[in-house]
Amino acid sequence: MAHTPSSPERPAERSAPRTPSPAMPLRGWPGVAREHSRSVRVVSTAEVDAGAERTWSYLDNLGELERRGLTPAGTLLCVHGNPTWSYLWRRVVAAGADAGNRPWRVVAVDQLEMGFSERTGLQRGLADRIADLGDFTAAIGLDEQAGEHGVVTLAHDWGGLISQGWGAAHPALHAGRVLTNTALFQPEDAEVPGALKLALAPAVHGPGTRGTTAFLDVTLGLHRHRWDPEVRATYRSPYLTAERRDGIRGFVADIPADAEHPSHPEMRRIAAAVATDGLPALVLWGPHDPVFQQRYFDDILRRLPGATVHRFEKAGHLVAEDEDIAAPVFAWLSERFTGARDVVAEHLARREADESEAPVSLGDRPMLAELDERSEDDSPAVVDMGRPDRRGVSPVARSLSWRELAAEVERTAAVLREAGVARGTRVSLMVPPGARLTTLIYACLRVGAIIVVADTGLGLKGLTTALRGASPEFLVGIPRALLAARAMRWPGRRILAGGAERSRLALFGAVAATDALPSRPAAEPELIASNDPAAILYTSGSTGPAKGVAYTHRQLASMRDAIQSTYRIESGSALVAGFAPFALLGPALGATSVTPAMDVTQPKTLSARALAQAARAIDATVVFASPAALVNVVATAEELTAEERAALGRVRGLLSAGAPLTEPLLRKVAELAPAASIHTPYGMTEALPVSDVSLEQILEASDDAGQGVEGSGNGVCVGTPVYGAQIAVTPLDEYGAPGSEPTHRPALTGEILVRAPHMKDHYDRLWWTERTSVSVPGWHRTGDIGHFDASGRLWVEGRLAHVILTAGGVLSPVAAESAAETVESVRRAAVVGVGPAGAQVPVAVIEPAEGAEGRRGPGRRPRAGVVGHDLLERVRAAVREATGVELAAVLQVPEHPTDIRHNSKIDRPRLAAWAGRVLSGGKVRTP
Amino acid sequence: MPWNRGSHAADGNGAEGPTTPGGSPAAAPGPSGEAGAPSAVAAVPRPAAAAEAPPRETAWRAPDPATRRRVLPDAEAPEETGRTVLVTGASGMLGREVALGLIRGGHRVTAFQRSDAKALKASLGERGRERLHQHRGTLTDPDAVERALDGADAVIHLAAKVSVSGPWEEYEEANVRGTRVLLQLARWAGVRDVVYVSSPSVSHAGSSFMGQANEPADPCAARGNYARSKAYGERLALEADGEDLRVGVVRPHLVWGPGDTQLVERILERASRGGLPLLDQGAALIDSTYVTNAADAIVRCLERIDAAHGRPLVVTNGEPRTVGELLTGMCRAAGVPEPVRRIPSPLARLAGRVIEKVWERRPGEDEPPMTEFLAEQLSTAHWFDQRETREVLDWMPAVSIDAGMERLREYYRG
């Protein structure tokens, strides 16, 4: 809608003069420009006090735009909730003139009774407040001059319903919505959250909201970071007396907790309108919110299926305070309204074009094709090894032939359908790897459900965050998982992975059991499109909060093909599944798979004997394992019997995935499996695998590094791209920031980019993260850094976030770490930076080797802290000689903090923070 | 007035002259032995008392500087520039190095301090000595300062009362009023360029910091009388900066070197008797400056005064090291037993506070063995972002910490 910039015939009562707000104290509000604080007199049309003139206080950057001669593209109308005020939006107001590709006018209002707007002493209901907001927007001239693109509402808490009610009343003006934690609907039959119920209790309501600052303080207590005292004081400043807090009481009283509430019909009307107007929507959510919990988030997403969604994993109720929302808000406005390139859309278009031009097509064959073809085959498909007996021998606990597996998958699919699982339903699987999990996965694929796999390695807290993020409709779990689900209130209707006795179902609150017999014969299978979503796999969380990575059926099938082609795993191969992600592909690959006896959440519990017995049970040709598992296998190799050794001797291929393996360890593994070609793929949850390198190639590469071949060295050699994948780097600038031009030139350190048919489709409900990860169209930015050598091999230097920004330039830690590890007393080393970016100094944190100085005695754990002077000098000299890096200090820890899943990726940010604390003096604790 | 009774030190980081009220040599590190220095030092009861009391048999003794002295060959003193620089506090270790650096650069030097700058003279060959003139006096004696300024084109001001204890009035007199007098008289004398040698302690409150930039001086936050008085002095100096009088400020951090009686030799003496403790693990990361690097940077500041004036520049080696490593390194270089005892820092702080109180009532005695300030300095990180300093001065330290340790070894063992 086009609006003339100013109209001379504006009705007088609709254009009350805007004046600077008298509310802003002389010393100001931190983060607010004085010129942005305004006030205006507005004649009310609300039922409660029609005709009365009220003073409104608000923030508005119009003055700034006019002063700077900028024409706004549109208006962002920010509406706060209870008990915040326009101050919540100060960073958005401040950014309005300069963010995005066009300036936006930003108006953040203080609602009546709130902030520094007038106290009317009246109880204003939802309908009154919507009328109030309309009076206000008319008074500041939005009806006439909202700008070319109209008004986009930005709301929090109560502001959600009020702003959307305003939008429904101004359909010609309302052009889009940005919602932060809020509720659009409170079902009559659902309870309000406990926190609000308490505030509504008669004994608490008055004293809690008006008589004292309790409600205010509790709300401010939801901030997820430490408050700047001045900012907190500013939030409280409009509410210093009981009279000034009457609006807080009034808002709480107006919560439409049940159908009898006078504001309930209004809410119902607004919630329905939001779902039908089809306006562009952005949802920015803080999941750590005791008020607007998961179900409100899910309700909003149901009403706004086309919304752009980002969950700030660490944020809570006050998401606008916890995170910088101005950047995503204006980026979204630019993309949706003012013609900025849509980063994600451009990436998808590029990817599609790339794939249609690709010489080879991957993922054409459905994941279930092999299973279908072999439904008459009686050879084993999946085998589980049981707990070892007293002699250390594991029996075969369960074995399914291809025929049995195919039948089980069909039966389970029917059970799932009966329970209500359908195409597109999100199903979280909390079942340990093995035949049962394999069956469930293929059954879900058959139904067209989306598998949500969050590894127990994330820990209960991490799992909870991940599961809330994905909000699965069903949770299939073993009894232990269902108990945890109840305790942690994980979302999803429960399905028991096990027998269907009625008592058990009741015990676990389950609606169905996987082992039940379906009451109806199997229906016609759903027709699944290859671009249908198939799975959401969670990252390990070693690189920030766990992210859900969405894959389509085709992308999963491409992963299978990449592995099949790279490692020549054929129909009839037999593999040991010591590393779950690849192992689950067994039935799709047509390979027999065996799960060894181990605690799969603890890779280091895999013993050499358990591995060998598993290999023996199916006469395995291929072994998948994680580095941590292999460390333990090598450590327990002496226990192997001759037969078990022979079984390992028949293995032709051994893959270690998850993290790089050191050369000495690889050599020891090679001794155990002398006939095997040993490979370590490099990859990440977003693209698995990316590249591959064999032991022979690693040795060759390290020779090259010794001879100074261009680009060889300074990192871990991970070889060349796997079948179908491409790799490039975007070189880093002097501040450690990657550029945007992918290159293959050797010896240039940059962020590693990947493109492959089997890489992720997108991050789930993490639009802002997704947008960053695909900012180079067609590619996935891995967040790892590395470089190519002259032979085209990739060398990984670590994480982009782990580079050390020294006064002398950007330093990646891997080479220095390898150098430190050449010192005899050092088992493992991490080099981290301490100090501010640009002036950081490198510090090595080592794990002392067994028997090294610094240990208190044989077998005792070494203390955490500084190392002795001699070891310090040796490590410093080794690192200086190999890399020229001058270590400021060398510290030691008994054990590096690592991610739980692989037990191999060192948590460097945590280590860096610890090193910073130790080197600041004071008491030394373990990291 | 106190200075008339000779109760304060005008001798830079003056090590050689009697300066403290008790008549014993200067008691504490100065701009040279900044921050971390007093800490280590303070743990040491007067080593120089060795001059009066018979030394203990087990104690390590510093070699006589005269036996180690290297004389600047005339060949290293090039043609004169015709420029005369007044150096206040030239009898201290850093002041001496600065004067030597100037003479090596062809300048004439007027040395001004209370005591006789014997060591400086002895370090000069015939040609060098011709370029050195000495005036003895105190900074707050305007007549003496005026005489010293006669003929000077530039001033490098190192003299200060440096200590960790004593009443505020004495610091104010020497470090604030003395600076004010010098700046005023220098302006009247037509001096164009001044380098004020300050201390990084003027800008921090005693808590840990890492990679700090050149923050402005803050007398209110500065810990202890020395840091506070230097902060006021630095403010005076920067306020005086302008086009007619260009004032540069250099803050060397924790200066050490061979023959350093303030820091190094106190550590060695104390350690040799097994009495050098590390607070906690001695893990606090601190910056330090090898003495010739500090002197080079100060001279460089005068040379680059066009770019360098009007802002403070912290100077360090740019190689932060843990307290433990520095102390151990020094002990090893000199061949004395390294520190092994550890005491928790809160305990040291508490002890420091008590001892400080006691010492206040016993003026005229030794430096207290530990003060709260010192405990803080020994147990907290303080190191700096050297990028601005190096760019403005177009200078890099020539002697690394390892090389500096090697020079200690040569000096004490060779």
Boltz contact constraints between the chains, C-beta under 6 A:
constraints:
  - contact:
      token1: [A, 807]
      token2: [B, 387]
      max_distance: 6.0
  - contact:
      token1: [A, 835]
      token2: [B, 210]
      max_distance: 6.0
  - contact:
      token1: [A, 835]
      token2: [B, 211]
      max_distance: 6.0
  - contact:
      token1: [A, 836]
      token2: [B, 211]
      max_distance: 6.0
  - contact:
      token1: [A, 839]
      token2: [B, 211]
      max_distance: 6.0
  - contact:
      token1: [A, 839]
      token2: [B, 385]
      max_distance: 6.0
  - contact:
      token1: [A, 841]
      token2: [B, 320]
      max_distance: 6.0
  - contact:
      token1: [A, 865]
      token2: [B, 281]
      max_distance: 6.0
  - contact:
      token1: [A, 866]
      token2: [B, 281]
      max_distance: 6.0
  - contact:
      token1: [A, 866]
      token2: [B, 283]
      max_distance: 6.0
  - contact:
      token1: [A, 866]
      token2: [B, 322]
      max_distance: 6.0
  - contact:
      token1: [A, 866]
      token2: [B, 324]
      max_distance: 6.0
  - contact:
      token1: [A, 869]
      token2: [B, 328]
      max_distance: 6.0
  - contact:
      token1: [A, 888]
      token2: [B, 320]
      max_distance: 6.0
  - contact:
      token1: [A, 889]
      token2: [B, 322]
      max_distance: 6.0
  - contact:
      token1: [A, 918]
      token2: [B, 283]
      max_distance: 6.0
  - contact:
      token1: [A, 919]
      token2: [B, 283]
      max_distance: 6.0
  - contact:
      token1: [A, 919]
      token2: [B, 285]
      max_distance: 6.0
  - contact:
      token1: [A, 919]
      token2: [B, 381]
      max_distance: 6.0
  - contact:
      token1: [A, 920]
      token2: [B, 208]
      max_distance: 6.0
  - contact:
      token1: [A, 920]
      token2: [B, 381]
      max_distance: 6.0
  - contact:
      token1: [A, 921]
      token2: [B, 284]
      max_distance: 6.0
  - contact:
      token1: [A, 921]
      token2: [B, 379]
      max_distance: 6.0
  - contact:
      token1: [A, 921]
      token2: [B, 380]
      max_distance: 6.0
  - contact:
      token1: [A, 921]
      token2: [B, 381]
      max_distance: 6.0
  - contact:
      token1: [A, 924]
      token2: [B, 281]
      max_distance: 6.0
